[in-house]
């Protein structure tokens, strides 16, 4: 391979050093700053986890209060930014809207774009974390033709987002604690995952010194793909298409057929070659919310049965294909009341914390360089230009 290491898909290249998230894919371990994901999902809340990822430690009571105040101070968006939504068709995919709107933030908030100033970087981080739920809820409201709902800072992070999404001026939305708890867990579980495709995209975009809001917009674009964050939407669509447990073998056979491009969505992972620890928690959250809200949804039975059959099939066992976080997250989001088109948007709200924490870590690194992968050139060798009239 000459002067360069050839590593398509970066399966064995560490592009940076990081102190944020640790994954041991063979065992199925995921730690945020040293804390196990299941423990955080069980005992913490999203804002506390955001503080942990950004600052490296769980906040003290006064740090928590200050952080929470900083975030809530930024939950509103510039009224002119709200005008942007009208430029989109109502049937636009909300992820398309999010790419545009979050990128457009770079044209506002000029007092938080000097990437060399730690204070400005911090303000950009707080703005992004605070405004993502507002922007996401507005994308949803726009798509269904309802008026935007302003943030309510007396609510929790998850509660505020639910309220902006589901309340209407004519009727107050009552936040069910079961739903609020599921939402918090969903946000915690997806907040960071070290150098996945979208995070690497944010780092690469940021390595050139680009505007932080533009970098997060790049991350959103990457997350949208069905091999990454878009898998939650694809997984739920698949479960609905399967519809009943009797039809599972047909889909298993398709997934195993080399000539069929179909894959079991929500299965397999580049790093986890053992059970995805987030999927374990998510399966519990899914069961809990369906039980407590008394929802009798056959897709949960399909999911459980599909998992059982796949995990006893030599194809999936040999290739170490286990359910990933997206396998059950769709069931949870659907039970809360989100349409599938919003699933990846919810993922983006949560992952914004990881993206901005990773971007900040990169910016604080004095050795930081622009990311510039090399290639193995396989095109023609040098040749002479032939004038148009002389070409055969
Ligand atoms: N169904 C059937 N076969 C699969 C699947 C699947 N879901 N995933 C991988 N395989 C097979 C694949 O055909 C290949 O077989 P072979 O070695 O015979 O060619 C082998 O397993 C290895 O797959 P790969 O594509 O080389 O592995 P990768 O590490 O490049 O891809 C992945 C990882 C997540 C993109 C892939 O497993 C996949 O496409 N899964 C479905 C989409 C999905 O659920 N994505 C969410 C990932 S987790 C959340 C996130 O990142 O956002």
Boltz pocket constraint, residues with backbone or C-beta under 6 A from the ligand:
constraints:
  - pocket:
      binder: B
      contacts: [[A, 9], [A, 196], [A, 226], [A, 227], [A, 228], [A, 229], [A, 230], [A, 231], [A, 255], [A, 256], [A, 262], [A, 263], [A, 264], [A, 265], [A, 266], [A, 267], [A, 268], [A, 269], [A, 270], [A, 271], [A, 319], [A, 321], [A, 324], [A, 325], [A, 326]]
      max_distance: 6.0
